[in-house]
Amino acid sequence: MINIEMPKPTVVIQQREQQLKEGEAPITPFHGFIDLHKITREKGGIFLFYNEANEVLFVGKARKIRQRVKKHFEDNVSPVKDHRNEIFKIEVYEIEDPMEREIYETYAINAFEAKCNVDKVFFDK
């Protein structure tokens, strides 16, 4: 039997409001998130969208994570388009190897029973 363990997330961000300190410039929230800049532009990996109840809504992978995460909030064909308002937390795992990304994505979709994933699903919805 193959044993797969998820690595520790590289970045975890949640919807939150900016607490402005003196001299700080305000950050315009992007769908309630002000920390998207913490997600790498250059590296690949997987990402998990969670709701406030800490349930996995969607698992995705990308060669450039930040662009893909943002695209899910803007795209009309995204599997999460009807659930964008539920996304409260994003976990990002930087995984450079494409084969490892594929394995972790498929594992996470099924282990956490991601609600919005339609491909690579091996559990009964």
N, C-alpha and C positions, 0 to 999 in steps of 0.2 A: 504494500500500500504506500502511496506517495503522501508525505506529510508536508504541507505548505503552511508557513507562518507568515503573516503580514509583517513587513518591517515597521519600524516606528515612523510616523509621518514626519516629513521634512518641515512642513508648514501646516498650521491649523489656524483658520481665520473664522470669525463669527460676525454676524451682523451686529453693528454697534454704532453708537453716536460718538463723534469726536468730542473729547473733553479738551477744549482749547486752552493752551497755556500761553502766557504772555509772549508775544513775538512769533507765535506759530501761525502759519497760514492755514486757513480752513481747507479741508479736503472735501471735494464734492463726492458724496456717496454714489456708488454704482450698485443699484438694486439693494441698497442697505449696507453694502460692504465698503469700508474705507481702507482696508488693508490689502487690496489686490496687488499692490506694488511688492508685497513680500513673496509673491509667487514668481518663480523664475521665468524669464522670457526665453532663455537659451536652452534649457534642458528639457528632456522628455520625461514622461512618467505617467502615473495614473492619478485620478482625483475622484473623491467621493463627495457627493452632495447629501447633506443630512437635513432633516426637518428639526423642529424644536423638541420633539419627543426622542431625538437621537436615533431615528430610523433612517436607514440608507434609502434615499430616493433614486439615486443614479450613480453608476460607476462608469468612468470614461478613461480613455488613454489618449496620449498625444505626443508628438515629437517636440512640440513647444507648448507647454502646459497653459501658461497664462492666456495666450491667444485662444486656445480651445475653450477654456472656462468662460471667457467673455463671450465667445460665439454662442454658447448655450443660452446665455441671457438675451441675445439679440436675434437669433435665428428663428425663422418661422417653421422650420422642419425639425427642430431639436425635439428629442423624446421628452424633455422636461418642459416644453413650452406651456403646457397647461398647469404646471406645478411650480413655476418660477417663484411665485409669492410664498411658497412653503420652504424654500431653501434658506436655512438659517446658519449652517456651518459648512465649511469646505475643508476637507483634508487633502493634502497634496503629498505624494510620494515620488521623489525624483528617482527614476529608474531609467538609465541610459540604454540598456540592452533591449532591442525591440521584442525579442522572444520572451524575456522576463516580464516585460510590460504586458504582453498578451496573456501569459500564465497568471500573473497577479490580477489582471482585470477579470478574467473568467472566474478565477477563484473567488474574488470579492463579490462579484455579481451573485453567485450562488450561495456563498457562505452567509452573506448578510441579506439575501433575498431582496435585492434592489427592486423597488416598486416600478420604476420607469424603464428599466432595461427590457428590451424585447429580443435582442440577439444573445446568444451564448447562455440562455437560461435553461437550466436542467432541473428546476424545482417546479412544483405545481403552483400556479398563481391562483 
